[in-house]
Amino acid sequence: MAEIRKRQKLVGEVISEKMQKTVVVNVTKKIAHPVYGKYVKRSKKYMAHVGAVEANIGNIVEIRLIPPMSKNKRWLVSKVIR
């Protein structure tokens, strides 16, 4: 039987849509500081492909990992949450 792999999913906010079929998504995570234990916000930007989904600046979207489409684009906007 074929093994079903779960693809990594992230949730973030669209911060740029100036490119064709591509948006930039800012993903913010809260991680515990290794020494002090206090939670610190860390954010990273991902370039994501927009297929049939309409994503505009300010939307909260879910992105999932796909095989590389270009040098920087390895994510796909799977759905718009808000």
N, C-alpha and C positions, 0 to 999 in steps of 0.2 A: 504494500500500500504506500501511496505517496505520503510523505511527511509534510504536514501543514506547518509552515513557519509563521510566527506572529511578527509582524513588522512593527518597528518602533514608531510610536506616535507622540507628538508634542502639541501643546496648545499655546498660541501666542497671538500678538496683535500685529496687523498689517501696518507697516510704517511707510512703505513706498510702493507705488504701482506705475512708475514711469517707463518701465520696460515692457516690451510686447510679450504677452503670455507668461510673465514672471512678476512675482511680488517679493518684497523683502518682509520677513516676519521676525519680530522681536520676541524671543521667548525668555521669560523671567522665572528663575527658580529661587527658592529659599533653601540655603544650605547652612548647616551648623558650622561655626568657626571651629577649626581643629583644636585650638588651645582654650578659648574662652567659652565655647558652647553656645554663644549668642547666635541667633539666626541672622544671616546676611543675605541681601538680594544680589544675585548674579544674573546678568542678562547676556544673551548671545543672539546675533542676527543670522538668519538662514534665508537663502534664496530658494523660493519654491515655485514650481510650475503651476500655472492656472489652466486647467482643462476646461470642462464644461461649467465649473463653478464660478460665479461672479463674486470677486473679492475686491472691496474698496478700502481706502485708508480708514483706519479706526475700527475695522471689523475684527472680531475675535474668531480665529480660524483654527482648525485642527489640521496638522500636516503629518504625512507619513513618509517613511523612508522608501526610496525606490532606487534602482540601479542608476548610476551617473548619466545625466543628460548632457552635461557640459562640464567645464572646469570647476565651476562653483555650485552647480545646481544638482542636488541629490534628494530633493524633497518635492512632494506633490500635495497641493491643497485638496484634502479629501472632503471637507465640509465647512460651512460657515456656521459657527455657533451663535453669534450675536452680531 
